[in-house]
Amino acid sequence: MNKTSEGMITAKSLAASYDGKIIWQDANFSIGRGEFVAVLGPNGAGKTTLFRLLLGLKRPSAGELSILDEPPKRGNPRVGYVPQKHLIDNEMSVEAIELVKLGISGGEWGFVIPCRGECEKARMMMRDVGAEHLSERSLGSLSGGELQRVFLAEALVSDPDLLLLDEPLASLDIRRQGELVQLIRNVTKSRNITALLIAHDINPLLPVLDRIVYVANGKVAIGKPEEILNSHFLTSLYETPVEVLKNSQGRIAVLGVEEIGHIHTHEHQL
Amino acid sequence: MNPITFSFNIIQDLKLMLGYGFMLHAFEAGTIVAIIAGIVGYFVVLRRSSFAAHALSHIGFAGAAGAVLMGVNPIFGLLVFTSSGGIIMALLERKAASRDVEIGTVLAFMLGLGVLFISLYSGYATEAYSLLFGEILGISSANVTITLVAGLVILLAVSLIYHPLLFSSLDEDVAEAKGLSMIWIGILFMLLVAVATSIAVQVVGVLLIFALMVTPAAIAMRLSKKPFRGMMISVAIALLVTWFGLFVSFYEPYPVSFFIASAVFLLYLLTRGLQKITNFSLTERK
């Protein structure tokens, strides 16, 4: 566990396809333990596909991918996952802590009603994500931001080494985005967990970000924010003029991407 | 049974009642069905799959009609048709929440078969009637045994897959990322519903299946946020209304399923009404 410099994720000539159509290919990158990485790119470029590869739900069409020197596998306890859309509707009356407990026992066969370790562990996890007060609330009564915390607790409760978050900031207002980013940063830092976070807007992440994985135009690029988010680099990645603007407060806007992204969305809606 | 009247001595009444073989069998089968329907119904409501339960019971109707036509015990027709229908539905659509269209198409096809079977069978009226509305007072001891075996199989299966089933009922995406196979859980769940509806049809019939499979669980969910406790409340309510229905129908000439359906509906209204008055609700706090 103390091999801090080791590669958490290694991709070599990695390619992903969907229905025989290549989404992106020739991806080479390595992400280390404890890194906080944003996954950016237009809709349909294959960001979620990268997550599905890491979760072992999809096989690479070419190349190699490994997590801690092992190929990805389904149900890997070393990988925690927070989905983009929660299927929880407001009629869901089951209390929040149950979901977190299932993060430990959800895959177990057999029927054990008395709580063994998982109740205490789930409770501590809820406390660590600042959601202790939500434990007894029904899942259906929680707001989007509150649900994100509960799902974060669920993903972390099995002590993963790698945390994958699919657009956790979508549908949150700017203040809550900032709070959630800080929270994710704190819990992953204190546990030395590598976090990969798919995002649409880079700005709430800039203060805490180590690196960016940029998925676009059939390619995957990785680098520090300043290496990726500049007009020159993105123009060569997209092979079409893209402009990166920065305002006086350091907020970044990428112009010319969504139009290209639009074409991609039509090509492979995942 | 008109000369027998209610004496207000419940123990005495029950003794007299259960002295009749048909009442004893009805209580035995009714009790098993109520327990199973309460448990499986909890997952049906949790997974928003009441349409699946509805469709499977109707599909069972076609199967039972086919069995009657072939001179076989209708329960086997029920089991075969509901199980195969359930598996087809689960295979056609992976996600429980978006299974509506697939359920509808399988339902229409199998009900078409049911129409054919009934038209081919000349003496269908009473058979069809008892399938549609239940005929618990006429249940044979052989069917009680079949019900018991089916009930035990369901109990065993639920206790085995309790955690994965609950997990996938809360969020399929997260459960899948944890390595659970949604296809297999979907198939197992539909099989549970298939067998549960098959045995429940004997008590409340095809058309009133919700009285035992949905309403008790829906009440339970309003009363508890803990899954296991909710399931137990659901079972208790299903048992209560089934026993009540059987008990009252011993004295009154009206169908058992009517009493069960009415009692459970009243309980549902009562729960909602009381929650409205006391402002107690598990989900409305936003």
HADDOCK unambig.tbl for C-alpha pairs under 7 A between the chains (distance, minus, plus):
assign (segid A and resid 55 and name CA) (segid B and resid 177 and name CA) 6.26 0.50 0.50
assign (segid A and resid 74 and name CA) (segid B and resid 177 and name CA) 6.89 0.50 0.50
assign (segid A and resid 74 and name CA) (segid B and resid 178 and name CA) 6.90 0.50 0.50
assign (segid A and resid 74 and name CA) (segid B and resid 179 and name CA) 4.62 0.50 0.50
assign (segid A and resid 75 and name CA) (segid B and resid 177 and name CA) 6.08 0.50 0.50
assign (segid A and resid 75 and name CA) (segid B and resid 178 and name CA) 4.16 0.50 0.50
assign (segid A and resid 75 and name CA) (segid B and resid 179 and name CA) 3.37 0.50 0.50
assign (segid A and resid 76 and name CA) (segid B and resid 178 and name CA) 6.93 0.50 0.50
assign (segid A and resid 81 and name CA) (segid B and resid 174 and name CA) 6.83 0.50 0.50
assign (segid A and resid 81 and name CA) (segid B and resid 177 and name CA) 6.71 0.50 0.50
assign (segid A and resid 83 and name CA) (segid B and resid 173 and name CA) 6.65 0.50 0.50
assign (segid A and resid 83 and name CA) (segid B and resid 174 and name CA) 6.54 0.50 0.50
assign (segid A and resid 86 and name CA) (segid B and resid 171 and name CA) 6.83 0.50 0.50
assign (segid A and resid 87 and name CA) (segid B and resid 171 and name CA) 5.64 0.50 0.50
assign (segid A and resid 88 and name CA) (segid B and resid 170 and name CA) 6.77 0.50 0.50
assign (segid A and resid 88 and name CA) (segid B and resid 171 and name CA) 6.86 0.50 0.50
assign (segid A and resid 90 and name CA) (segid B and resid 283 and name CA) 6.67 0.50 0.50
assign (segid A and resid 91 and name CA) (segid B and resid 283 and name CA) 6.30 0.50 0.50
assign (segid A and resid 93 and name CA) (segid B and resid 221 and name CA) 6.24 0.50 0.50
assign (segid A and resid 93 and name CA) (segid B and resid 225 and name CA) 5.50 0.50 0.50
assign (segid A and resid 93 and name CA) (segid B and resid 282 and name CA) 6.01 0.50 0.50
assign (segid A and resid 93 and name CA) (segid B and resid 283 and name CA) 5.84 0.50 0.50
assign (segid A and resid 94 and name CA) (segid B and resid 225 and name CA) 4.42 0.50 0.50
assign (segid A and resid 94 and name CA) (segid B and resid 226 and name CA) 5.92 0.50 0.50
assign (segid A and resid 94 and name CA) (segid B and resid 227 and name CA) 6.52 0.50 0.50
assign (segid A and resid 95 and name CA) (segid B and resid 225 and name CA) 5.15 0.50 0.50
assign (segid A and resid 95 and name CA) (segid B and resid 226 and name CA) 6.43 0.50 0.50
assign (segid A and resid 102 and name CA) (segid B and resid 167 and name CA) 6.08 0.50 0.50
assign (segid A and resid 105 and name CA) (segid B and resid 163 and name CA) 6.58 0.50 0.50
assign (segid A and resid 106 and name CA) (segid B and resid 163 and name CA) 4.87 0.50 0.50
assign (segid A and resid 106 and name CA) (segid B and resid 164 and name CA) 5.11 0.50 0.50
assign (segid A and resid 106 and name CA) (segid B and resid 167 and name CA) 5.51 0.50 0.50
assign (segid A and resid 107 and name CA) (segid B and resid 163 and name CA) 6.49 0.50 0.50
assign (segid A and resid 107 and name CA) (segid B and resid 164 and name CA) 5.37 0.50 0.50
assign (segid A and resid 107 and name CA) (segid B and resid 180 and name CA) 6.64 0.50 0.50
assign (segid A and resid 108 and name CA) (segid B and resid 163 and name CA) 6.22 0.50 0.50
assign (segid A and resid 108 and name CA) (segid B and resid 164 and name CA) 6.83 0.50 0.50
assign (segid A and resid 109 and name CA) (segid B and resid 160 and name CA) 5.33 0.50 0.50
assign (segid A and resid 109 and name CA) (segid B and resid 161 and name CA) 5.60 0.50 0.50
assign (segid A and resid 109 and name CA) (segid B and resid 163 and name CA) 6.75 0.50 0.50
assign (segid A and resid 110 and name CA) (segid B and resid 159 and name CA) 5.70 0.50 0.50
assign (segid A and resid 110 and name CA) (segid B and resid 160 and name CA) 4.13 0.50 0.50
assign (segid A and resid 110 and name CA) (segid B and resid 161 and name CA) 6.28 0.50 0.50
assign (segid A and resid 110 and name CA) (segid B and resid 162 and name CA) 6.79 0.50 0.50
assign (segid A and resid 111 and name CA) (segid B and resid 159 and name CA) 4.95 0.50 0.50
assign (segid A and resid 111 and name CA) (segid B and resid 160 and name CA) 6.03 0.50 0.50
assign (segid A and resid 111 and name CA) (segid B and resid 162 and name CA) 6.22 0.50 0.50
assign (segid A and resid 138 and name CA) (segid B and resid 225 and name CA) 6.45 0.50 0.50
assign (segid A and resid 138 and name CA) (segid B and resid 282 and name CA) 6.25 0.50 0.50
assign (segid A and resid 138 and name CA) (segid B and resid 283 and name CA) 5.98 0.50 0.50
assign (segid A and resid 140 and name CA) (segid B and resid 283 and name CA) 5.75 0.50 0.50
assign (segid A and resid 141 and name CA) (segid B and resid 283 and name CA) 4.91 0.50 0.50
assign (segid A and resid 141 and name CA) (segid B and resid 284 and name CA) 6.13 0.50 0.50
assign (segid A and resid 141 and name CA) (segid B and resid 285 and name CA) 5.57 0.50 0.50
assign (segid A and resid 141 and name CA) (segid B and resid 286 and name CA) 5.16 0.50 0.50
assign (segid A and resid 142 and name CA) (segid B and resid 286 and name CA) 6.35 0.50 0.50
assign (segid A and resid 143 and name CA) (segid B and resid 286 and name CA) 6.95 0.50 0.50
